[in-house]
């Protein structure tokens, strides 16, 4: 008897008890369906992570101020000011793996006002023009501010689409003026919408202005000697512009003082954003930046860094590690259900061998060999598992689609997952079906014919 005839006979045998066959396949269906669902959700999560990193700017990173130790007490990150605008210039000049650098000054409490409307954006940054390229921000309308406007402390800004909606009623605010705290700013550009990132943060709720203007007019000056252990943050309008109590420049006459804002020599910034010349060089760029900042900040070997460097690749590694851990855990549970399904198939096949003992004896009496009996029952087990696997694949993909539709989780179909599901189904059929098939092939024909 050839293999095709054996497969037909196996299907006929399974058709005799359709209810029992379906219940036997249920464990395989649930297991394969769970595996397909988990793999599609895992692939979708990985893609979402990668998309978020690309939105942040592939090959980019942020340098934060480090910790401060005073009288044996160590503060947390950002507990003191340690980054200068000159540090950003030095990084761009002396680190060959770094392509773009931007000082960053943040404000989380500044209120934007236009007419009778007001809004406190989730993000308000003072940056350099290079920040748009570092974070892969595109301009939908208008333009970005220039380096000349940064040097002049110009009161211009670029806003996100959420700010346009909440503050300007969805009407294009180009060339309109709004107030941020006590200063008037002209809107010169609107950012292209990015939507929410995977953390749920609205990336469009943002206002970007020149970092010099942010430091001088909104956050106040944070100045002092880079080697000192203290820094001051002036919040009084009279101390913001013009600056008082700074002796790093010659005294100016009254006209210059009233017309121009002067940044002190040691004005600290909150962060430094950078981008490597290519995503592959991000680790090398971090090493170069760390070595340069330690030298500039005069840190000896025994001293800890007074800065922290975080890159998009670090974030991706962390998120991928977490995602992989959760996916492996869920896959482990799904594979356990497959094992349970395999045990159920073995049990039913053993029952089937017992029920069909006389049939086996009759086939052997008319010339069937042991290997023919072994092949018949093994093919029955594999066919049952493959049918369960096919149904499980459709059920798993359907479940993933339902999750995407109702829970809005990202999913991504994978042909590799389908191939793996078929391979696993066939393997279970062979592994758990071999013993019942072997037991059937070892029956004595005479004893089998006598079996009642």
TIGUTOR-550569 format. One record per residue (C-alpha): x, y, z. Coordinates in nm, 2 decimals, padded with zeros to 4 digits, always signed. Each point is the difference from the previous one (the first is absolute). Layout:
BEGIN
PT      xx      yy      zz
PT       X       Y       Z
...
//
This chain:
BEGIN
PT      xx      yy      zz
PT  +00.00  +00.00  +00.00
PT  +00.15  +00.34  -00.10
PT  +00.01  +00.31  +00.21
PT  -00.30  +00.17  -00.17
PT  -00.23  -00.30  +00.07
PT  +00.12  +00.00  +00.36
PT  -00.09  +00.37  +00.04
PT  -00.35  -00.07  -00.15
PT  -00.04  -00.29  +00.25
PT  +00.11  +00.23  +00.28
PT  -00.25  +00.26  -00.09
PT  -00.28  -00.26  -00.02
PT  +00.09  -00.13  +00.34
PT  -00.01  +00.35  +00.15
PT  -00.33  +00.07  -00.17
PT  -00.16  -00.30  +00.18
PT  +00.00  +00.20  +00.33
PT  +00.00  +00.37  -00.09
PT  -00.09  +00.12  +00.35
PT  +00.28  -00.19  +00.16
PT  +00.24  +00.12  -00.27
PT  -00.09  +00.36  +00.04
PT  +00.03  -00.01  +00.38
PT  +00.34  -00.17  -00.04
PT  +00.11  +00.27  -00.24
PT  -00.12  +00.27  +00.24
PT  +00.32  +00.01  +00.20
PT  +00.21  +00.04  -00.32
PT  -00.24  +00.27  -00.13
PT  +00.02  +00.20  +00.33
PT  +00.38  -00.04  +00.02
PT  +00.07  +00.09  -00.36
PT  -00.25  +00.29  +00.01
PT  +00.17  +00.13  +00.32
PT  +00.34  -00.02  -00.16
PT  -00.11  +00.18  -00.32
PT  -00.17  +00.27  +00.20
PT  +00.30  +00.06  +00.23
PT  +00.24  +00.01  -00.30
PT  -00.21  +00.25  -00.19
PT  -00.04  +00.22  +00.31
PT  +00.37  -00.03  +00.08
PT  +00.10  +00.09  -00.36
PT  -00.24  +00.30  +00.01
PT  +00.15  +00.12  +00.33
PT  +00.35  -00.02  -00.14
PT  -00.10  +00.20  -00.30
PT  -00.17  +00.26  +00.22
PT  +00.32  +00.03  +00.21
PT  +00.21  +00.04  -00.31
PT  -00.24  +00.27  -00.14
PT  +00.01  +00.19  +00.33
PT  +00.38  -00.01  +00.00
PT  +00.00  +00.13  -00.36
PT  -00.23  +00.28  +00.10
PT  +00.25  +00.09  +00.28
PT  +00.27  +00.00  -00.27
PT  +00.20  -00.30  -00.09
PT  +00.36  +00.01  +00.12
PT  -00.08  +00.29  +00.24
PT  +00.05  +00.05  +00.37
PT  -00.03  +00.24  +00.29
PT  +00.26  +00.11  +00.25
PT  -00.14  +00.08  +00.35
PT  +00.17  +00.17  +00.29
PT  +00.13  -00.25  +00.25
PT  -00.02  -00.05  +00.37
PT  +00.14  +00.23  +00.27
PT  +00.16  -00.11  +00.32
PT  +00.01  +00.24  +00.29
PT  +00.12  -00.10  +00.35
PT  -00.03  -00.36  -00.10
PT  -00.36  +00.03  -00.12
PT  -00.05  -00.08  -00.37
PT  -00.29  +00.16  -00.18
PT  -00.18  -00.15  -00.30
PT  +00.04  +00.07  -00.37
PT  -00.05  +00.37  -00.08
PT  +00.07  +00.09  +00.37
PT  +00.24  +00.26  -00.12
PT  +00.11  +00.19  -00.31
PT  +00.31  -00.13  -00.18
PT  -00.06  +00.06  -00.37
PT  +00.10  +00.31  -00.19
PT  -00.07  +00.13  -00.35
PT  +00.38  -00.02  -00.05
PT  -00.03  -00.38  +00.06
PT  -00.24  -00.04  -00.29
PT  +00.24  +00.20  -00.22
PT  +00.30  -00.21  +00.10
PT  -00.19  -00.33  -00.06
PT  -00.08  +00.11  -00.35
PT  +00.35  +00.12  -00.06
PT  +00.20  -00.28  +00.15
PT  -00.21  -00.32  -00.02
PT  +00.03  -00.14  -00.36
PT  -00.28  -00.24  +00.05
PT  -00.25  +00.28  +00.09
PT  -00.18  +00.17  -00.29
PT  -00.25  +00.23  +00.17
PT  -00.02  +00.16  +00.35
PT  -00.26  +00.23  +00.16
PT  -00.02  +00.16  +00.35
PT  -00.33  -00.07  +00.16
PT  -00.18  +00.22  +00.27
PT  -00.33  -00.13  +00.13
PT  -00.30  +00.15  +00.17
PT  -00.29  -00.20  +00.13
PT  -00.21  +00.28  +00.15
PT  +00.01  +00.28  -00.26
PT  -00.35  +00.10  -00.12
PT  -00.08  +00.10  -00.36
PT  -00.28  +00.25  -00.05
PT  -00.17  +00.11  -00.32
PT  -00.30  +00.23  +00.03
PT  -00.23  -00.15  +00.26
PT  +00.15  -00.35  -00.02
PT  +00.29  -00.14  +00.20
PT  +00.19  -00.33  -00.01
PT  +00.29  -00.16  +00.19
PT  +00.16  -00.23  -00.26
PT  +00.14  -00.34  +00.11
PT  +00.34  +00.09  -00.14
PT  +00.15  +00.35  -00.04
PT  +00.37  -00.01  -00.11
PT  +00.25  +00.26  -00.08
PT  +00.22  -00.15  -00.27
PT  +00.24  +00.08  -00.29
PT  -00.11  -00.05  -00.36
PT  +00.19  -00.33  -00.02
PT  -00.26  -00.15  +00.25
PT  -00.25  -00.04  -00.28
PT  +00.23  -00.23  -00.19
PT  +00.11  -00.18  +00.32
PT  -00.36  -00.09  +00.09
PT  -00.11  -00.04  -00.36
PT  -00.26  +00.27  +00.03
PT  -00.14  +00.12  -00.33
PT  -00.16  +00.34  -00.06
PT  -00.36  -00.02  -00.14
PT  -00.04  +00.38  -00.04
PT  +00.23  +00.29  +00.03
PT  +00.36  -00.05  +00.09
PT  +00.23  -00.08  +00.29
PT  +00.20  +00.28  +00.17
PT  +00.36  +00.06  -00.10
PT  +00.33  +00.02  +00.18
PT  +00.00  +00.37  -00.05
PT  -00.33  +00.02  +00.19
PT  +00.15  -00.21  +00.28
PT  +00.29  +00.24  +00.02
PT  -00.23  +00.30  +00.01
PT  -00.23  -00.15  +00.27
PT  -00.29  +00.04  -00.24
PT  -00.35  -00.04  +00.13
PT  -00.11  -00.26  -00.26
PT  -00.14  -00.35  +00.05
PT  -00.11  -00.31  -00.18
PT  -00.31  -00.19  +00.13
PT  -00.14  -00.35  -00.02
PT  -00.34  -00.09  -00.14
PT  -00.16  -00.05  +00.34
PT  +00.10  +00.35  +00.10
PT  -00.16  +00.13  -00.32
PT  -00.32  -00.19  +00.09
PT  -00.02  +00.10  +00.37
PT  +00.13  +00.35  -00.01
PT  -00.09  +00.13  -00.35
PT  -00.32  -00.20  -00.06
PT  +00.15  -00.20  -00.28
PT  +00.06  +00.31  -00.22
PT  +00.35  +00.05  -00.13
PT  +00.19  +00.23  +00.23
PT  +00.28  +00.10  -00.23
PT  +00.12  +00.35  +00.06
PT  -00.24  +00.03  +00.30
PT  +00.14  +00.12  +00.33
PT  -00.06  -00.18  +00.33
PT  +00.13  +00.06  +00.35
PT  +00.21  -00.24  +00.20
PT  +00.02  +00.12  +00.35
PT  +00.08  +00.37  -00.03
PT  +00.15  +00.00  -00.35
PT  -00.16  +00.01  -00.35
PT  +00.10  -00.26  -00.26
PT  -00.07  -00.01  -00.37
PT  -00.10  -00.34  -00.14
PT  +00.22  -00.07  -00.31
PT  -00.06  -00.38  -00.05
PT  -00.23  -00.29  +00.07
PT  +00.15  -00.35  +00.05
PT  -00.12  -00.30  -00.19
PT  -00.22  -00.22  +00.22
PT  +00.16  -00.31  +00.15
PT  -00.28  -00.11  +00.22
PT  +00.05  -00.19  +00.33
PT  +00.30  -00.21  +00.07
PT  -00.02  -00.35  +00.15
PT  +00.00  +00.14  +00.35
PT  -00.32  +00.20  -00.08
PT  +00.17  +00.34  +00.01
PT  -00.13  +00.25  -00.26
PT  +00.30  +00.10  -00.19
PT  -00.19  +00.28  -00.18
PT  -00.06  +00.19  +00.33
PT  +00.32  +00.19  -00.03
PT  +00.14  +00.35  -00.05
PT  +00.36  +00.06  -00.12
PT  +00.17  +00.33  +00.04
PT  +00.37  +00.11  -00.03
PT  +00.18  -00.12  +00.31
PT  +00.16  +00.34  +00.08
PT  -00.35  +00.16  +00.00
PT  -00.13  -00.28  +00.23
PT  +00.28  +00.04  +00.25
PT  -00.01  +00.38  +00.00
PT  -00.38  +00.07  -00.01
PT  -00.18  -00.31  +00.13
PT  +00.20  -00.22  +00.23
PT  +00.24  +00.27  +00.13
PT  +00.38  -00.03  +00.01
PT  +00.17  -00.28  +00.18
PT  +00.36  +00.13  +00.03
PT  +00.31  -00.04  +00.20
PT  +00.35  -00.14  -00.03
PT  +00.02  -00.36  -00.14
PT  +00.24  -00.09  +00.27
PT  -00.22  +00.13  +00.28
PT  -00.23  -00.21  +00.21
PT  -00.29  +00.24  -00.03
PT  -00.21  +00.14  -00.27
PT  -00.28  +00.25  +00.01
PT  -00.33  +00.02  -00.19
PT  -00.14  +00.34  -00.04
PT  -00.38  +00.01  -00.03
PT  -00.06  +00.37  +00.05
PT  -00.07  +00.19  -00.32
PT  +00.24  +00.27  +00.10
PT  +00.28  -00.26  +00.02
PT  -00.08  -00.17  -00.33
PT  +00.05  +00.29  -00.24
PT  +00.21  +00.20  +00.02
PT  +00.22  -00.23  +00.21
PT  +00.12  +00.14  +00.33
PT  +00.29  -00.10  +00.22
PT  +00.22  -00.15  -00.28
PT  +00.35  +00.12  -00.01
PT  +00.14  -00.20  -00.29
PT  -00.03  +00.28  -00.26
PT  +00.09  +00.37  +00.01
PT  -00.26  +00.23  +00.12
PT  -00.24  +00.12  -00.28
PT  -00.15  +00.33  -00.06
PT  -00.37  +00.06  +00.06
PT  -00.10  -00.03  -00.37
PT  +00.17  -00.34  -00.04
PT  -00.15  -00.13  +00.32
PT  -00.35  +00.10  -00.10
PT  +00.02  -00.13  -00.36
PT  +00.18  -00.33  +00.03
PT  -00.02  -00.30  +00.23
PT  +00.34  -00.13  +00.11
PT  +00.06  -00.37  +00.09
PT  +00.26  -00.04  +00.27
PT  +00.31  -00.20  -00.07
PT  -00.10  -00.30  +00.21
PT  -00.37  -00.05  -00.08
PT  -00.11  -00.35  +00.06
PT  -00.23  -00.20  -00.22
PT  -00.23  -00.29  +00.09
PT  +00.10  -00.25  -00.26
PT  +00.21  -00.05  -00.32
PT  -00.17  -00.19  -00.29
PT  +00.23  -00.16  -00.25
PT  -00.01  -00.23  -00.30
PT  +00.27  -00.23  -00.12
PT  +00.13  +00.01  -00.36
PT  -00.18  -00.33  -00.05
PT  -00.21  -00.23  +00.23
PT  +00.28  -00.25  +00.00
PT  +00.24  +00.25  +00.16
PT  -00.23  +00.09  +00.29
PT  +00.21  -00.20  +00.25
PT  +00.32  +00.15  -00.12
PT  -00.15  +00.34  +00.02
PT  -00.09  -00.06  +00.36
PT  +00.35  -00.10  +00.09
PT  +00.15  +00.30  -00.17
PT  -00.25  +00.24  +00.18
PT  +00.07  -00.16  +00.34
PT  +00.38  +00.03  -00.04
PT  -00.03  +00.37  -00.12
PT  -00.24  +00.11  +00.28
PT  +00.21  -00.16  +00.27
PT  +00.30  +00.19  -00.13
PT  -00.19  +00.33  -00.03
PT  -00.15  -00.04  +00.35
PT  +00.34  -00.08  +00.14
PT  -00.10  -00.33  +00.16
PT  +00.27  -00.23  +00.13
PT  -00.01  -00.38  -00.03
PT  -00.15  -00.05  +00.35
PT  -00.29  +00.24  -00.07
PT  -00.33  -00.11  -00.14
PT  -00.14  +00.16  -00.31
PT  -00.19  +00.32  +00.06
PT  -00.22  -00.07  -00.31
PT  -00.21  -00.29  -00.13
PT  -00.03  -00.10  -00.37
PT  -00.31  -00.18  -00.12
PT  -00.04  -00.10  -00.37
PT  -00.29  -00.12  -00.20
PT  +00.18  -00.34  -00.04
PT  +00.01  -00.03  +00.38
PT  -00.38  +00.05  +00.02
PT  -00.06  -00.24  -00.28
PT  +00.22  -00.27  +00.17
PT  -00.19  +00.05  +00.32
PT  -00.35  -00.02  -00.16
PT  +00.10  -00.29  -00.22
PT  +00.13  -00.19  +00.30
PT  -00.33  +00.06  +00.19
PT  -00.21  -00.09  -00.30
PT  +00.20  -00.32  -00.07
PT  -00.03  -00.10  +00.37
PT  -00.38  +00.04  -00.01
PT  -00.03  -00.17  -00.33
PT  +00.21  -00.30  +00.11
PT  -00.21  -00.03  +00.31
PT  -00.33  +00.00  -00.19
PT  +00.15  -00.24  -00.27
PT  +00.10  -00.23  +00.29
PT  -00.36  -00.01  +00.12
PT  -00.12  -00.07  -00.36
PT  +00.25  -00.27  -00.06
PT  -00.11  -00.16  +00.33
PT  -00.35  -00.02  -00.14
PT  +00.14  -00.17  -00.31
PT  +00.16  -00.27  +00.22
PT  -00.33  -00.05  +00.17
PT  -00.16  -00.04  -00.34
PT  +00.27  -00.24  -00.11
PT  -00.07  -00.22  +00.31
PT  -00.37  +00.01  -00.09
PT  +00.08  -00.13  -00.35
PT  +00.22  -00.28  +00.14
PT  -00.28  -00.10  +00.23
PT  -00.26  -00.01  -00.27
PT  +00.23  -00.19  -00.24
PT  +00.06  -00.26  +00.27
PT  -00.38  -00.04  +00.05
PT  -00.03  -00.02  -00.38
PT  +00.26  -00.28  -00.02
PT  -00.20  -00.19  +00.27
PT  -00.33  +00.05  -00.18
PT  +00.14  -00.11  -00.33
PT  +00.20  -00.30  +00.11
PT  -00.21  -00.25  -00.21
PT  +00.04  +00.23  -00.30
PT  +00.38  +00.00  +00.05
PT  +00.00  -00.38  +00.03
PT  -00.21  -00.03  -00.32
PT  +00.23  +00.23  -00.20
PT  +00.31  -00.20  +00.12
PT  -00.17  -00.33  -00.09
PT  -00.05  +00.12  -00.36
PT  +00.36  +00.10  -00.04
PT  +00.05  +00.34  +00.16
PT  +00.34  +00.04  +00.16
PT  +00.09  +00.16  +00.33
PT  +00.14  +00.31  -00.17
PT  -00.33  +00.04  -00.19
PT  -00.19  +00.00  +00.33
PT  +00.26  +00.24  +00.15
PT  -00.03  +00.23  -00.30
PT  -00.38  +00.00  +00.01
PT  -00.04  +00.10  +00.36
PT  +00.29  +00.25  -00.02
PT  -00.16  +00.17  -00.30
PT  -00.33  +00.01  +00.19
PT  +00.17  +00.18  +00.28
PT  +00.18  +00.24  -00.23
PT  -00.31  +00.08  -00.21
PT  -00.20  +00.07  +00.32
PT  +00.28  +00.24  +00.12
PT  +00.03  +00.17  -00.33
PT  -00.38  +00.06  -00.03
PT  +00.01  +00.14  +00.36
PT  +00.30  +00.21  -00.10
PT  -00.18  +00.15  -00.30
PT  -00.31  +00.08  +00.20
PT  +00.22  +00.14  +00.28
PT  +00.18  +00.23  -00.25
PT  -00.33  +00.15  -00.12
PT  -00.13  +00.03  +00.36
PT  +00.33  +00.16  +00.12
PT  +00.01  +00.26  -00.28
PT  -00.37  +00.08  +00.05
PT  +00.06  +00.05  +00.37
PT  +00.29  +00.23  -00.08
PT  -00.22  +00.21  -00.23
PT  -00.27  +00.02  +00.27
PT  +00.26  +00.13  +00.25
PT  +00.12  +00.26  -00.25
PT  -00.35  +00.11  -00.07
PT  -00.13  +00.03  +00.36
PT  +00.32  +00.06  +00.20
PT  +00.19  +00.18  -00.27
PT  +00.32  -00.21  +00.07
PT  +00.23  -00.01  -00.30
PT  +00.03  -00.33  -00.17
PT  +00.21  -00.13  -00.30
PT  -00.05  -00.32  -00.19
PT  +00.30  -00.22  -00.05
PT  +00.03  -00.27  -00.27
PT  +00.27  -00.16  +00.22
PT  -00.25  -00.04  +00.28
PT  -00.23  -00.20  -00.23
PT  +00.28  -00.22  -00.12
PT  +00.11  -00.06  +00.36
PT  -00.36  -00.09  +00.10
PT  -00.02  -00.26  -00.28
PT  +00.34  -00.14  +00.11
PT  -00.10  -00.01  +00.37
PT  -00.33  -00.17  -00.09
PT  +00.17  -00.27  -00.20
PT  +00.26  -00.05  +00.27
PT  -00.26  -00.05  +00.27
PT  -00.18  -00.25  -00.22
PT  +00.31  -00.20  -00.05
PT  +00.13  +00.02  +00.36
PT  -00.33  -00.07  +00.17
PT  -00.13  -00.24  -00.26
PT  +00.30  -00.22  -00.04
PT  -00.05  -00.21  +00.32
PT  -00.37  -00.09  -00.07
PT  +00.10  -00.08  -00.37
PT  +00.29  -00.21  +00.11
PT  -00.22  -00.18  +00.25
PT  -00.25  -00.08  -00.27
PT  +00.27  -00.13  -00.23
PT  +00.12  -00.24  +00.27
PT  -00.33  -00.18  +00.04
PT  -00.01  -00.37  -00.06
PT  -00.24  -00.06  -00.29
PT  -00.15  -00.32  +00.16
PT  -00.05  +00.17  +00.33
PT  -00.14  +00.30  -00.17
PT  -00.26  -00.20  -00.19
PT  -00.11  -00.17  +00.33
PT  -00.04  +00.34  +00.17
PT  -00.36  +00.08  +00.10
//
